[in-house]
């Protein structure tokens, strides 16, 4: 099940919301209800992998108890922490990287020593695994005691708004809310508004743009012009932002509806003036996770410039691999890492002096990187990039652009460009009183129209992908 499906919107969410409200002042009962709902939500599409989620929950619950029990014995606690991290990464590695390593071994040997297993990737495994690792590491660091209530531990890992597409919520922020949280009409209304905006972003913009992008990349590469590749790259840049940020918006909104505060994950990343700033605004929960649990433990920037750059290479190699087990994702990660190193080495000072051009620089690097990300295979990605860099050499296609790009797509492209922060900044600067509309009857009507239009689109169409479900 997905939080942007008709089944979720018309049956699952209303039923769970009503049952939750019936459990007045019984937070333990609410947690049991939400846990059962979350397990049903996760098991709906792939029942077999509910066992994997339960194993992960039991594993981390047990390691948490052992870590607290042996907290005073430093060496034993370190061994337990290492074992917990290895166990989590082992589960993630088997499902996500087993075939990747087999391909490497086959290439190194020059023959097919091993047959690919083609193991299906469980939904959300990267998200709940990283959440579990952060729980164990922060527990070892003494930030909180271990979670004794297995229901609360399970709900932390399996909470349905975030289990499949994040954000990567940390127990330090989420744990206290399992014991004590307040539901209110104002919080519920804010959650519904946030969910409505997220649903509209996903269905009305991301899906419409994605249909054009998929049509271009589905063509034989010899039938794709340089202009088509540029259009596909630009629209994918918008699609992935509206797709992923929409799921984050919906998760935050759903959390509020049930009394939880879930961390923000996006802050208008395409308005960034450097790649460093981009990663402070894009997928914030992942960027901060790698900073706190990999970059800083490696030494961060405390051991000289050379060591700092080595640490950054490791982090961006890991970031690429987190997103996918192919060389294309590694290259994508290293592109970002390379420019972040350049910026730390002095490029950032130059960027601060060139004004508006720094935004063009940043978005151009990001767009080129998304080509590797979207295709997921190095050789075809390079071929498409070649067409982008030399568009005048590739002008012949059996299709005209208007055959692939509908009027709806053009309208949503304009809406997408304006909505990535430009319109918001314009309204804040020139119409500051417009902020008073938040929470008004007019916004209520607007949100109702968004939900109605989104549901109409979902009923009349079957195209409803979720990009980050694959990670």
N, C-alpha and C positions, 0 to 999 in steps of 0.2 A: 504494500500500500504506500501511496505517496501523499504528502500533505497538500498537494494541488490536484488531487483526483476527485471525481464526482462522488465516489463512494465515501471518501473522507469527509467531504463538505456536507453531504446530505444525510449521512447516517452516523458515521463513527464519531465525528466531533460533537454534533448536537447531543448524542446519547451520553457521551462521557462528560460533557459539560453539565448536563442536567443532573446526572448521578453525583458528580462532584459537589454541586451546590446542595444536594440533599444531605450530604455528610457534614452538616453544620457543626463547626467547632470540634470536629473529630479528625485531627490532622493525621493520626496513624491510619485511620480508615481511608482517608483521602489518598495517602501514599500507597496503600495496598491496591486501591482502585486504579490509580495512575500506573502502577507497576503492571497490573494485569492487562490494562489497556495497551501499555507500551509493548509488552510481549506479544499480544495479539497483533498489534500494528506491525511489528517486525516480522512475525511469522507468516503474515498474510500472503506475501509474494513468494517466499522461499522457506517453507516450514522446516526443512532440514537444518538450516543455519541458525535456528533458534537454539539448537544445542551448543553451537559454537559460542553464541553470546552468553549462554548460561555457564559454560565452562570458563569463559573469561571473567565473568562476575565472581564465580566461586574461587577462582585462582587468585584474583586480586584481593578479595575479601580475606582469604586465608593468609596471604603474604602480609596484608596490613596488620592483622592480629599478631603474627610472628614478629614483625618489625617492632611493634610497640613492646612486646614481651621482652625482646632482646635489645631494647634501646640503649641500656647502660653498657652493654658489651659491644663496643665499637666495631671490632673486627667481625664478629658474628653478624651484626646489623648490616655491615657493608656487603658481606657474602649474600645475605638474604635479599638485599636490594638488588644486587647484581643478578641473582637468580630470578627475581621477579621481572626485571627488565628483559632478560634473555628469554624468559618464558613468553612474555607479551610479544616481543619482536619475533620469536620463533613462530607463533601463530600467524602473525602478520606476514612474515617472510614466506611461509609455506604457501599460503593462498595467493599472495601477490607477486612473489619473486621466484618461485620454484622453477617455472619454465624459463624465466630470464637467465638464471644461472645454468640451466641445462643447455640453452642456446650458446652461452659463452664457452662451456666445456666442449660442445660439438665443434665450434669454430676453431678453438685452440687445437683440437685433435685433427681437424681437417676431414672428419667424417661423422656420420650420425651414430655416435656412441649411445645416445639416450633418446628415447622417444618422448615427444612432448606430451604432457599430461592434460593440458588445456583445462586447468582447474578453474571453475567459475569463481568470481570474486564476490564474497559476501558483502552485501550492502552495508556501508558505514564502518567497515572494519578498521580503516585507518583512523577514523574519528574517535571511536570508543576505545581503541588501543592506546592512542596518544593521551586521551583523558585518564586512562588507567595508570599509565606510566607517570603522569604528573602527580596523581594521587600518591603513589608509592614514594616518589622522590621527595615531595613536600612533607610527607609523613616522616621520612627518614631525617629530614632537616629540622624536625620538631615544630612545624608550623601548626599542627593540630594533632589530637589523638586519633587513633584508628577508629573507623566506623564499626561499632559493635552490632548495629541493627542490620541484618542482611537484607531486609526489604529496602531500607534507605540506600544501602550500597548499590543494590540492583537498580533502584530507580535513578540514582545518579548516573549510572552507565547506560541505562536503556530508555530514559525519558523520551517519549516519541517525537516531540518537536525537534530534537537535535540529534537523535541517534543515527539518522541516515545521511545527513548532509551538514552536520555541525550547526553552530560553531563548536570549537573544542572548549567546552566549559571545564573549568578547574574546580576541584572539590573545595579549595579554599574559598571560592566565591559561592559555590552551590550548596555545600554541606550544611551550613547554618540554616538555609531556607528549607531543608528537609525536616528540620525540627520545629521551626517557627517561621511562618510566613502569613502575610495578611492579604486576603482577597477583598477588594472593594469595587464599588460600581465605577469609580473613576479609573482604577487600574484596568478593569475589564474593558471599559470603553476605549482606553488607550490601546489595549491589546488588539481589539477588534479593528480599530483604525489601522494599526501597523500591519496586521495580517491582510487587510483589504488592499493596502498599497503594495504589499509584497505579491499578492496573488495577481494584481493587475500588471505589475512589472513582468512577472513570469509569463502569463498567458497572452497578454495583449502586445507586449513588445518582444521579449526574448523568443517566444515561439514563432512569431511572424518573421523576425529577422533570420532565425535559424533555418526556416524552410528555404530561403534563398541561398544561404551559405551551403546547405547540404546539396542543393541542386548544382551549384558550381563545382564542389569537390567530388560530386558523383560523376562528372564528365571525364572522359578520357583527357589526359593532360594536353594532348595535342590539339584538343578542341577548345582550349581555354585561352583567352587573350590576356595580355598584361593588364588591361583595364578591368576585366572580370576578376582576376586574382586580387587586385587592389581593393575592389569593391567587396569581395568576399572577406578579405582580411579586416577591412574596416568594420564591416557589419558583424563579423565574429567578435571583434573587440567589444562592440556594444552588446552582442548576444550573451557572451560569457559573464559580463558584468551584471546585466539585468537578470540572468538566470541564477547565478550564485548569490548575488545580494538579495534577490527576491526570496530565496529559501531562508537566508539569514533573517530577513525582515519577518517572514512568516513564523520562524522559530521564536524570535523575540516576542512577537505578538501573542503567539499561543502560550508562551511562558507567562506573560502578564495575565492572560485570561485565567490561568490556574494559580496565580499568586507568586510566580517565580520571576526573578530578574536574570535574564541570560545576557551574556556579554555581547557587545556590539562587534561586528565583523568587518564593516566597510565604512569609509568616510570619504566619499567622492574621490577615488584614487586617480582618475584621469585628469584631475586638476593639479597633479603633483609637478613640481619643478625639478625633480631628480629621481633616479631609481631608488635611492635610499628613502626618499619621502613616499614614493609609490608603495613601498613595502611597509610603511607605517600606516598606510591607508587601505591596503588591499589584504584580504584574508588576515585580519589583525590577530585573530586567535592563533593561527598557525605561525605567523612571523614571531609573535611573542613567545610561543612555545619553543621554537628553535633557538631563540635568543637565551631563554632562561634555562633550558635543559640540555643544550648542546654547545652553543657559542661561549657562554660564560664559563661553564665547567671546563671547556678546552683552554681557557685562559683569557678569552675575550680580547681586549686591546691592552691588557696589562703587561704583556711580555715583549714589547717592541713591535716595530712595524712589520718585519718579516713574519713573525709568529702570528700577528693579527691577520695578515693576508692568507696565510696557510689555514687558519681557523675559518676564515670566510669561504675559502674554497671547499672545505669539508662541509660547512653548513649548506652551501648552495648545491653541492653534489647530492647531499641528503634531501634537500628540498625538491630537486628534480626527480630523484628516485621515489620520494613520497607520492608524487603525482602519477607516476607510471613507470613500469619496468621495461622501458625501451631507451635506446640511445638518443632518440629525439627529445625525450623529457630531460635526460641528462644535459644535452646541449642547451635546452631551454633554461634550465637552472643555472648553467655555467655562464650563459649570456648575461643574466641578471647579476650573477656574482662578479663577472669581469668588470661590468660598468660600476658596480658598487665599490670595487677595489680602486678603479680609476678615480672615482669621486673622492674617496678617502685620501688618495695620493695627491690631490690637488685640483682635479677637474671641478669639484663642487665650488671652489672659490671663483673659477671662471664662469660657471653657470650663474652664480649670483650676480654677475656683472652684465649678463647679456639680456636681461629682462625677459620679454615675452618668448624669446627663442628657446629658453630652457624648457618651456612646456612642450614645444614642438619636438625638441630632442628627446624628452622623456617618453612622449607618446609614440614616437617613431620606433624607439627601441622596444617598447612594449608590444606594438603591433607586429613587428618582425618576429619577436619571440612567440607571439600567439600562433604564428603559422606552424612552427614546430609543434606547439602544444596541440593544435587542432588536428593535424594530420597524424601525429604520433608515430611516424616512421621517418627515419632520417633522409633516405635517398629521395623519396617523393617530395619531402619538405624542401630540400635544396632545389629541386627542379621548379617548384612553385616560386621559391624565393628568387630564382634566376629570372623568371618572368616579371616579378615585381621590380627588380633592379634594372631590367632592360625591356620595358614594356613596348618600345617601338619595334622590337624584333618579333613580337607575337601579336599580330593584329587580325588573324583570320580565325573565324569560328563558324560552325553551322548554325549557331544561335545568336540572335540579337539580344542585347541586354534587357530590352523591354519584354522579351518572351519569358525571361527568368524572374524579373523583378516586377511584382504586382504593384498596383497603386497603393494598396494597403501597406506593403512593405516600405514604399517611399515615405508615406505619411509617418509610419512608426520609426523610420530612420531619423526623421527630423525630430520627432518626439524624444527619441533616445538620446540624440545629441544634446538637446536642450535640458533633458532631465538628469544628466549625469553630474549636475551641479551648477550649470550655467544659469538656468532659469531660477534656481533657488537663490543664487548669489545676486542676480538681478533684482528679484523681488525684495530681498532683504535690504538692499542698498537704496532702491528708489521707492519702494512701497513698504516701509517698515510696519505700518499699521495692519498690513495683510496678515501678520502673525496672529491677530485677534480672531481670525476665522477658525483657528485650530480649536476643535471641540464644539464648534457652532453647528447649528442646524444645516447650514450650507455644506459643511464638511461631511456631515452625516449623509446627506443626499448624494454627495459625490462618491463617498465610499460605497453606498448602496448601488449606485450605477456601475462602479468598478466591478463589484462582485457579480452583479447581474450580467454585465457584458462578458466577464471572464467565463462564467458558467455557460453562457450561450455559445461562446467560442469552443469550449470543451465539448459541449454536446454535439456541435456541428462539425467537429474535426477530430482527427485521431493523432495528430502530431503534437506530442507533449513530452519531449525528452527532458532529462535532468542531467546536465553535464557532470556535476560533481558526484552523482551516484556511482560513477565509475572509479572513484578514488577512495 
